Amino acid sequence: MLQRAPRRTWRSPSADTGRPHVLIGPSRAALQAAAAVLACGMAVSALAGCSGTAPLQHRTRDYQVGGPVRALVVHGHVGGIQVTGGDVGAVSVTERISFRDTPPVTTRRVTGGILTLDSSCPARDGCTVGYDIKLPKATPVNVSDNVGTIALRSLSGPVTAHTDVGNIDLVSVSGPVGVTGHAGQILGQDVSSPHAVAHVSAGRIDMTFSAAPATLTAVSTAGSVALRVPGGVSYRVHASTRIGSTQVTVPSSPSSPHVITATVTTGSVTVEPAP
């Protein structure tokens, strides 16, 4: 049974620097529990032992959130979460749940303008809860997930995300970014954030920037880091790996205001001009 990870509290980027606060992941025990649930859900032959013998059921629910929402917080457990920004005036949510015996309980509340989405699954009843959320693109977003992919798209406000097991996928984000993962990939396309921090314990970081970041930090303990940034400016690059290779082909200058730090314990580091 998946153990609920500790709640993470929304905090906006520092007012003086605009840099994101990076979330610290849960304990090793929480990660092991999340991995066990993922393995249970992926192994077809073991489904009966994970969730009983009842047939798998699927349900979808759509709703809009009334009133002003100045920030979004999502506490995911098992299931994918996608947040898409746009020129919309309200927040709309699609919940996708799967279960065998007893359906999960989902909750939503707005406190002080902060919309919080959460869910809980009954004991000994394997289930998933996924979200597809559309909201005004400047809304700050804070998403955590135990097992599943987090996709953040077309957002101009600050974004913070953490997953224990799964990928984080950033597309067309322009606000400050702080993303962390234990096991999975951190991927980015058309990122124009002025400040970005990406950290993964086991997995790769692969990000392409469409605007030169002021500060970019990418750290992987076991995996590779590949960063592509606009080649029209110079960068102050600090690239290192204990076991592996480093390749830096962007223009460099020790006095550049654009600072890139790419660190890997075991694996390769590449910093190159974006195509």
C-alpha positions in Angstrom: 0.0 0.0 0.0 1.3 3.4 -0.9 2.2 5.6 2.0 1.3 9.2 1.7 4.3 11.5 1.4 4.6 14.5 3.7 2.6 17.5 2.7 4.5 20.2 0.8 3.6 23.8 1.5 3.4 26.3 -1.3 6.0 29.0 -1.1 6.4 31.6 -3.8 9.9 32.5 -5.2 11.9 34.9 -3.1 10.7 38.4 -3.7 14.2 39.8 -4.1 15.7 37.3 -6.5 12.8 35.6 -8.2 14.5 32.2 -7.7 12.3 29.3 -6.9 12.4 27.3 -3.6 13.2 23.7 -4.4 11.2 21.1 -2.6 13.0 18.4 -0.6 11.8 14.9 -1.4 10.3 12.4 1.1 12.2 9.8 3.0 13.8 6.6 1.4 10.8 4.6 2.9 8.3 6.8 1.0 10.3 6.3 -2.3 10.4 2.5 -1.7 6.7 2.5 -1.1 6.0 4.5 -4.3 8.2 2.2 -6.3 6.5 -0.8 -5.0 3.1 0.5 -6.1 4.4 1.3 -9.5 5.8 -2.2 -9.9 2.5 -3.6 -8.6 0.5 -1.6 -11.2 2.8 -2.5 -14.1 2.9 -6.2 -13.4 -0.2 -7.6 -14.9 0.2 -11.0 -13.4 0.3 -9.4 -9.9 -2.7 -7.2 -10.2 -4.9 -9.6 -8.4 -2.6 -9.7 -5.4 -2.3 -5.9 -5.5 -5.9 -4.9 -5.7 -8.1 -7.9 -5.3 -10.1 -9.7 -8.1 -12.7 -7.0 -8.9 -12.7 -5.6 -12.4 -10.9 -2.4 -13.0 -13.2 0.6 -13.2 -12.6 4.0 -14.7 -14.4 7.3 -14.0 -14.0 10.9 -15.2 -15.3 14.0 -13.6 -15.1 17.6 -14.9 -15.6 20.8 -13.0 -14.7 24.5 -12.8 -13.5 26.3 -9.8 -15.4 29.5 -9.0 -13.8 32.6 -7.6 -10.3 34.0 -8.0 -7.4 31.5 -7.8 -4.0 33.1 -7.2 -2.1 29.8 -6.9 -2.5 26.1 -7.5 -1.3 23.2 -5.3 -1.7 19.6 -6.2 -0.9 16.7 -4.0 -0.8 13.6 -6.2 -0.2 10.1 -5.1 -0.5 7.6 -8.0 -1.4 9.0 -11.4 -0.3 11.5 -14.0 -0.9 15.3 -13.5 -1.0 17.8 -16.4 -1.3 21.5 -15.9 -1.8 23.7 -19.0 -1.9 27.5 -19.0 -3.9 29.7 -21.3 -5.8 32.8 -21.8 -8.7 31.6 -19.7 -10.6 33.3 -16.8 -11.2 30.3 -14.6 -9.7 27.0 -13.5 -11.1 23.9 -15.0 -10.3 20.4 -13.8 -10.7 16.9 -15.2 -10.2 14.1 -12.7 -9.5 10.6 -14.0 -9.7 7.8 -11.5 -9.3 4.0 -11.7 -10.1 1.5 -9.0 -11.2 -2.0 -8.4 -13.4 -2.1 -5.2 -13.8 1.2 -3.5 -13.3 4.5 -5.4 -10.7 7.0 -4.2 -11.9 10.2 -2.4 -10.8 13.4 -4.1 -11.0 16.8 -2.4 -10.6 20.4 -3.5 -10.6 23.6 -1.4 -9.8 27.3 -1.9 -8.2 29.0 1.0 -6.9 32.5 0.7 -7.1 32.2 -3.1 -4.9 29.0 -3.1 -6.6 26.1 -4.8 -5.5 22.7 -3.3 -6.4 19.4 -4.9 -5.8 16.1 -3.0 -7.0 12.5 -3.0 -6.9 9.4 -0.9 -7.2 5.7 -1.8 -8.8 3.1 0.5 -6.4 0.7 2.2 -5.7 -2.5 0.2 -7.5 -1.2 -2.9 -5.0 -0.2 -5.6 -6.2 2.9 -7.4 -5.0 5.9 -9.4 -6.1 9.5 -9.6 -5.0 11.7 -12.5 -5.6 15.4 -13.1 -5.8 17.5 -16.3 -6.0 21.1 -15.2 -6.4 24.3 -17.3 -5.8 27.7 -15.7 -4.7 31.2 -16.4 -1.1 30.9 -17.6 0.4 33.4 -15.0 -0.9 31.3 -12.0 1.9 30.0 -9.7 1.8 26.2 -9.7 3.1 23.7 -7.1 2.7 20.0 -7.9 3.9 16.9 -6.1 3.3 13.3 -7.1 4.5 10.0 -5.6 4.2 7.9 -8.8 3.4 9.4 -12.2 4.4 11.9 -14.8 4.0 15.7 -14.2 3.5 17.7 -17.3 3.6 21.5 -17.1 2.8 23.4 -20.3 2.4 27.0 -21.4 2.9 28.6 -18.0 4.4 32.0 -17.3 4.2 32.0 -13.5 6.6 30.3 -11.1 6.4 26.5 -11.2 7.6 24.0 -8.6 7.3 20.2 -9.0 8.4 17.0 -7.3 7.9 13.4 -8.1 9.2 10.3 -6.4 8.9 7.9 -9.4 8.1 9.4 -12.8 9.0 12.1 -15.3 8.7 15.9 -15.1 7.9 17.4 -18.6 8.2 21.1 -19.1 7.0 22.7 -22.3 6.9 26.5 -23.0 7.3 27.6 -19.4 8.8 31.1 -18.8 8.5 31.7 -15.1 11.1 30.6 -12.4 11.4 26.8 -12.3 12.3 24.5 -9.4 11.8 20.8 -10.1 13.1 17.7 -8.4 12.7 13.9 -8.8 14.0 10.7 -7.2 13.8 8.3 -10.1 12.8 9.5 -13.6 13.6 12.2 -16.1 13.4 15.9 -16.1 12.7 17.1 -19.7 12.2 20.6 -21.0 11.4 22.1 -24.4 11.0 25.8 -25.3 11.9 26.9 -21.8 12.5 30.6 -21.3 12.7 30.9 -17.5 15.2 33.4 -16.1 16.0 31.1 -13.2 15.8 27.3 -13.3 16.8 24.5 -10.9 16.5 20.8 -11.8 17.7 18.0 -9.5 17.2 14.2 -10.0 18.7 11.4 -8.0 18.5 8.6 -10.6 17.7 9.7 -14.1 18.6 12.2 -16.8 18.0 15.9 -17.2 17.5 17.1 -20.8 16.4 20.7 -21.3 16.3 23.1 -24.3 16.0 26.9 -23.6 14.7 29.4 -26.1 16.0 32.3 -24.0 19.3 32.6 -22.2 18.7 32.0 -18.5 20.3 34.2 -15.8 20.9 31.2 -13.6 20.5 27.5 -14.5 21.4 24.7 -12.2 21.1 21.0 -13.2 22.2 18.2 -10.9 22.0 14.4 -11.3 23.4 11.9 -9.0 23.3 8.9 -11.4 22.4 9.9 -15.0 23.3 12.5 -17.6 22.7 16.2 -17.9 22.2 17.7 -21.4 21.5 21.5 -21.6 20.9 23.4 -24.8 20.9 27.2 -24.6 20.9 30.1 -27.2 24.3 30.5 -28.6 24.2 34.2 -29.2 25.5 35.1 -25.8 28.3 33.9 -23.6 27.9 31.9 -20.4 29.8 31.3 -17.2 29.7 27.5 -17.1 30.6 25.2 -14.2 30.4 21.7 -15.5 31.7 18.6 -13.6 31.3 14.9 -13.2 33.1 12.4 -11.0 32.8 9.4 -13.3 32.0 10.3 -16.9 32.6 13.1 -19.5 32.0 16.8 -19.9 31.5 18.7 -23.1 30.9 22.4 -23.1 30.6 24.1 -26.6 28.7 27.3 -25.8 30.6 30.7 -25.8 32.1 31.2 -22.4 33.2 34.2 -20.4 34.2 34.4 -16.7 32.3 37.7 -16.4 29.1 36.6 -18.1 25.8 37.4 -16.2 24.4 34.1 -17.5 25.6 31.3 -15.1 25.1 27.6 -15.7 26.0 24.9 -13.2 25.8 21.3 -14.4 26.9 18.6 -12.0 26.8 14.8 -12.2 28.2 12.2 -9.9 28.1 9.3 -12.4 27.3 10.2 -16.0 27.9 12.7 -18.7 27.5 16.5 -18.9 26.8 18.4 -22.1 26.2 22.1 -22.5 25.7 23.2 -26.1 24.0 25.8 -28.3 20.4 25.2 -29.0 19.6 24.2 -32.6 
